[in-house]
Structures are given as structure tokens and as C-alpha cells.
Amino acid sequence: MFFFPKDIIKGLVSFIYPPLCEICGIKIANENNNICEKCFNKIITITPPVAIRQNDINIWAVCAYEGTLKECIHLFKYKSRLGLAGPLSRLMINFTNNYLNLNKFDIIMPVPLHRNRLLERGFNQAELLAKNLSKNSGCAICPNLLKKTKSTRPQTGLSKTKRSENIKNAFKVNKKMPVKDKNILIVDDVLTTGSTIAECADTLLEAGANSVQALVLARGI
């Protein structure tokens, strides 16, 4: 029995069912992008970058949470369009290449999800973004550095005070992981009030981390 090589089969599938942009639906040349260049170029980056101070840590945001990017994140996060992790990560990689030297960090840590939320969603969107950052920079990723031990209400719709109360004491350091004297970069998808990142940072600093900063894909303007 004759078998076609996988790359030939893949090419035939792409010819019959060409990849389409997740936003506008047009055919795209690069099946690894999942979004056409026209839509990608509509995403508003925050330049020059300005760090937000939250509980004495710097939080860097790559883009404005609006328009095309907001739609991309919604599809990625809530509709499981995991192929969007590539182009969304590209935005973060471009930012770090230009403005944030990842060589000064020992660890990249995605904001963890509670076990129940992870089972429900099937993936941690922050971890997918962080993995691509790690792969590009060579900086180690530790997705299990913190555990979310408290199942909190969704932060959406809560006031800043309620968000802080909701997330208080929600994270614990994994004692098997290195924290003491480490310089850690927290990675997440969207920043609103910063309560979640601040709680993660406080937990890491109390456990002996040398420094903590954060990088998010988007924040509200």
C-alpha cells in the first residue's frame, strides 16, 4: 500500500481548504498566522511604552484592548481559537525585542488558572503566550511557580475594590519551584485594574523573589 508523505497531504488539504483570516475571513498565504496582515496591522500598539506602577512593580502593556485585538483575544480565550496564540505572541515578542530585555529575568511565569477553570477551558491562554516568549528569548518558563488555590469569581464586572478582595490570598508558591532571589516576569493576556498581577507579585516577593515585573498583551485605554 502506498502512503503519501505528510507534507504532501498537508499541502493538498491547504489547497482544498485554504486557511482563512479569523477576523475578516479572507484567504491567507501563511497558515501559521491565522490572521491576515491587513487585520494584524490594525492592532494598536502602545508607543512609546509606559510602565504602570502597581504595588511597586512595573507592568508593561503591549497593545490597547480594543478593536481587532479585542476580537482576537475573545476568539482565542473564549472560543478556543488556539492558532491565534502565534500572531498574538508575535506582538509580545516584538515588544520585548525593542523595549524589554528578557535576559535580565530568570523566570517567565504565566498567571495561573484555578484547576476548575483550567478543566473548563482546557488551556491557560497566558501560558501559551508565555511559552512562545520563552522559546524566542531562551528565558526559562515556570508555569507551576504559583498555584491558584482559591476558586474566585470572574473579575469581569467587579469594581477595583471588589477585584482586590476577590483575588486576595488566591495564590500559593509551589515549594518545589525556585523563587528565592529570582528575577521574575509575570505574563498575562489582559490588564484591567491589575489586582490579579499585584496579588501574584506580592506572593512571589513574600516568598523571597528578588524582583518582579509583568508583561501583558493588552490593557484598556
Secondary structure, DSSP 8 states (H G I E B T S, - for coil): -----HHHHHHHHHHHS--B-TTT--B-S-TTTSS-HHHHTTS-B-SS---EEETTEEEEEEEESSHHHHHHHHHHHHS--GGGHHHHHHHHHHHHHHT--GGG-SEEEE----HHHHHHHSS-HHHHHHHHHHHHH--EE-TTSEEE-S----STT--HHHHHHHHTT-EEE-TTS--TT-EEEEEEEEESSSHHHHHHHHHHHHTT-SEEEEEEEEE--
